[in-house]
Amino acid sequence: MTAFLVVLVIILFGVAVWQMGKIFEMSKTKQTNTSEIATDKDNNINGWLMLGFVLFIYVILIICFWKWFDVLLPEAASEHGVGIDNLMLVSMIIIFFVGIITQWLLHYFAFKYKGEKNKKAVFYADNDRLEFIWTIIPVIVLAGLIIYGLFTWTDIMNVDTEDDQLVVELYAYQFDWRARYGGNDNTLGEANVRLIEGVNQLGVDASDPNAKDDIIVNELHLPVGRKVLFKMRSQDVLHSAYMPHFRAQMNCVPGMITQFAFTPTITTQEMRLKDEIVDKVKKINDIRRENSIALTAKGEEALEPYEFDYLLLCNKICGSNHYNMQMKIIVESEEEFEAWLAQQATLTETLQ
C-alpha cells in the first residue's frame, strides 16, 4: 500500500510540473506557435453549432412530449392528490418556461457575441441594477413556490382524528406487505416484532383486547369517499410505502410508527373505464401479445393479459427482491368493502 501511494505521489507531482510548464509557456509575451488560437472561422463554426444545438434540444423536447406523454400517471384518485398535481403542474410550467428562455439566451449570445479578430469585448466591472434584477426575480419565484409547497404539505400532513376514518396498518418486511384492519372496534391492537412467532407474522399482542378482532390480509381494500389513516411499520430495514395513483408515500421505519392519511375518490372499476386507462391497458396488452407469440414459439408460457389495478409499492431499494414488494389495492363502495371485511378471518380465528 505504501509503495502504491509513493508511485501515486510521483505521478501527481509529474502532472503538476507538466501543467506548470504549459502555464509558463502560455504566459510568454510573444507566441511563435498560434495553432491553438481560435480563428474567426473557428469561432463562426462554433457559434453556429451552439445555435444548432439549442434547436436540437427543443426538437428532442417536443418529440419526448409527443411520444411519451401518455406514460405519466392518470388523474389522482385521492382528495389531496389534486393539490399535489396542481403544485407539480405549476412547478413544471415555471421550470420549462425559465429553462427554454435561459437556454435560448445562453446559446444565442454564444452565437451573436462570438469572437472576431477586429471586435473588442466591453467589460462591466459591476452593474447594480442588473445584479438586483437577476437576484430578486429568482428569490420571489422560489419563495412563492416554497410557500405554496409548504401550505400544500401542511394540508396533506395535517392528520385530524375523525370518528369515521378507517385505521389500517401497513406492515413491510423483506420482501412483501401485509395490511391489518382494526376489526369491529376500528382500533389496532398493540404489536411488537419480538412477538413474531408462527402464524403471528406481524407480532400482534394476542393478549391485547383490541387485537382480538384485528384482521390481517395480503390484499388492501379501501372504501371510496372515506378517509383512511395508515399506520406503517417495518420489520427489518427501511421501506417506503408508495401508492402512486393516490399521490401518497411514507417511509416505513424499523422501531417506530409513521402515519399518512388520504381519502380515495375513484373506485378501481371507475378508473378502469376511463379512456386514458383503457388506452394504456390496450397498449400494454398489444406488447404482451407480441411477446407471447415469441415465447410460445420457444415453448414457453404466454403472458397473461394485463388489467389495471391500484398498487402499493416499495420505493426504497431494500434488498435483492425489492422489485417483488407490491400489493394490490382495491377501492370499492362502502357496502362492498364491509361485505369483504366480514368474510376475513380475525386474529383470534387465525391463531386458534
N, C-alpha and C positions, 0 to 999 in steps of 0.2 A: 504493500500500500504506500509506503514511504517513497519507494522508487518511482511509483506512478505519479505521485504528487510532485516530485522533483522534475520529472520529464514534462509534466503539465506546466510547471512554472517556467521552465526553459522555453517551451513553445510559446507561451503567452508573452514572455519577455521579447522573443524574436519578433512576434507580430507587432508589439508595441514599437520596437525600433524601426520596423519596416514602415509603419504608419507615420511615425515622426519624420522619417526620410521623405515620404511623399509630401508631408506638410511643408517642410523646408524647401522642397523643390518648387511647390506651387507659390511660395511666398517670394520667390525671386522677382526682382523688378522687370527683368527682361526675359521673355519666354521665347526660346527659339523654336519649340515644338508647339504648334497650335492645333494639332489633330483632335484634341479633346475639347476644343472650344466650339460651342454651337454656332452654326452659321444661320443666316436668315432663312435659308432653305430648310434647315433642321427645325427651326422654330415654327415656320409656317406649317410643316408637316405635322408636328406635334400639336399645334393649335387646332388644326382640322380634326386630328384624331380625338382630341378632347371633346370637341363639339359632336363628333360622330358617336362617341361613347355614351354621352348623356342621352342622345336619341335612342341608342341601343337599350339603355336602361328603361326608358319609357315604353319601348316596344315590348320588352320582356315582361314588364309590369302588367301591361294590357293583356298579353297572352295568358299570364298566370291567372288573372281575374276571370278571363273568359273561359279558360279550360278547367280551372279547379275551384271556382267559387262555390260549386254545389257540394263540396266536401265539408263545408262549415256546418256547425250544429244547427238543427232546426230551431224554431222558436222555443223559448224557455217554457218548461212545464211546471213552474212554481211561481208563486206570487212575487217573491223577491228577485226572481230571475230577470224580470222586466227591467228593474233598476240596474242590475249588473250589465245587461245588454246595452242599455242606454249609455252607461258610463263607458263601456268598451267602444261603442259607436262614436261618441264624442271624442274620445282619445285618439281613435284611428283617423278620424277626419282631420284633426289638428296635426297629427304626425305626418300623414300623407301630404297635406297642404304645405306644411313647412318643408318637408323633405323634397317635394317636387320643385318648389321655388328655390331653395338653397342649392340643390344640385344643379339647376339650370344656371344660377348666378355663378357658381364655382367654375363650371366648365365654360360658360360663355366669356367670363372675364379672362380665363386662361387663353381663350382664343383671341379675344379683342386686344388684350394687352400683351400679346406675345412679343418676345424680344425682337428688336430690329436694330440694325447697325447704327443708324443715324437718329435713333429715338432714345431720349433720356427719361428715366422714371422720375416722377415728382414724389418726394417723400414728405410725409406729415409727421412731425415729432409726436404730436398728440392732437386730438380733436374732441374736446369735452362733450360737445353736442352729440356727435356720432356714438361715442362710448356710452353716453347716457341712454340713447335710444336703443342700442342693441343689448343693453343690460336690463333696462326696465321692462321691455316687451316680454322677454322670456320669464322674468320674475312674475309679472302679472298673470301670464298664461299658466305657468306652473303652479302658482299659488291658487288660481281658480280651480285647476284640475285636482290639486291636493285637497282643497276644502270640499269640493264636490265628492271626491272619493271618500273622505272621512265621514261625511253625512250619510252616504250610501252604506258604508261599512257599519256605522253605528246603528242604522235602521235594521240591517240584517242581523247583527250580532246581539241586539237587544232582545234577549230571550225572556219574554214575560211569562210568568206562571199562569196558565189558564186551566180551568177545571176540566174542560172538554178536550184538551190536547192529548194526543196519543203518545205514550212514552215507549220508546223502543231502544234496546241496546244493540249496538253493532260490535261484534267481537271479532277481532282479527288475530290470525295466527298463521304461521308458515305451513301451508300456503292456501288458505281458504278463509271464508267468512261464515259466521253464524249470527242469526238475529234472535233476540229474546224479547218477548212481549210480557207485559205485566199481568196478563190474565184479567179476570173479572174486576179486580180492585185497581187495575191500571198502575200498579206500584211494583217496581222491580225489587226482588229480594237481594240481600247482601251477597257479594261474591268475592272470591279471592283465588288467585292462581294456585295457592298452596293446597286448595281443596279439590283440585282436579284429580279425579280418580275414576277409572272405568268409564261408564256412560256419562258421567258428570263432566263433560269436556270443557265446560265454561267455569268450573269451580264455584258453582252456586251453593250457598249455605242452606242445606236442606232443613236445618233447624229453625230458620227464619220463617215466621208465619206468612210474611209477604211473598216468599219464594215458592210456596206450595202450589200456587196456580200459575206460575210462570210457564211460558210456552217457548220452546227453543226450536227453531226451524232453519233450513238452509235455503229458503226462498222468501224474499221480502215482499210482503203485501202491504199496500198503503191505501187508505180511503181518500178519495178525491174531495177537496174542499175542506179538509180537516187538518189542523196544524199538528205536525209530528215533531216531537222533541227526541233527538237522537243522543244517547249517551254512549260514548265509544271507549273501548278498552283494547289493549293489545297484550297478547300472552308472552311474546318473545322479543321482537325487535320493533323498530319504528315503522308503522304502516301509515297509509293515508287513505281515508275513505273518500272516494271521488265519485260523484254522481253527476256526470257532465250535462245531462239533459235538464237537471234541476239547478244547475249552476251552483253546486254545493261541493265543498271539500273541507275536510278537517283531519288533522293528524291524529292517529291512534298511538298513544304514548304508553309504554310499559310503566306500570306503577301509579298511573293516575287516570282520571276520567275526564275526557273532553266532551263538549256537547255542541250541538248545532241544531237549529230548528228551521223548518220551512213548511209551506202549505202546498201540496200538489194541486194543480189546476186542470190538468188534461189527463184523462184516463189512457191506459195503454191502447185500448181499442180505438179511441178517438184519434190518437196520434198515428196509428197505423193507416187511417183513412185519409190523412192529409196528403195533398198532391205531392208535396216535396218528399215525403217519406215513401210514397208509392213509387216515385221515380227512382229514388235511391235503392229501394229493395229490388226493383226491376233490373237496374244496372248491375247490382251485386250478383243477382241470380243469373244474369246473362254471362258474367265472367265465370261463375261456378259451373254453369252448363258447359262452357268451352273446356274448362279444366277437367270436368268429369268425363268428357269424351276421351281426353288424353289418358286419364287414369284407368278408365275401363279398357282401353286398348292395351294397357300394360298388365291387365288382370287385377288391378287394384280396385278398392271400393270407391264408388262415386260419391261426390259431396252432396250432402242434404241441402234442400232449398233453404234459403235464409228467410227468417221472419223477424221483423223489428221487435225489440224488447228494450225497455229501460235496463240499465246495468249499474251495478255497484262495482267499482274497480279499485285496485290499489295503485296509488300514484307515487309510490316510493319504490325504489329498486331494493327490494327486501330479501333477495336471495336468488338462487338458481331457477326456481319455479315461480318467480314473481308474476310472469305473464298469465299464470293459471288462476290468479286471485280475482275472481269475478263472481258476482251473484246476481241472478235475475230479479228485477223489481217489477211488480205488477201493481199498477194503480187502477183501482176499480171503485164502484159505488160503495157507499157505506153499508148497504144491505149485503152486497156480495162479500165485502170484507168480513162482516160479522159472521156470515154463514161459513166462510173459510176458516175463520179463527175458532169457531165452535167445533170444527172437525179435528183440530190439532190436539195432540196429547199434552197434558200438563206435566210439570216436572215430577210431581208425586207419582203419576201413572208411569212415567218413563223409568223411575228408579225402582219401582216395585218388581 
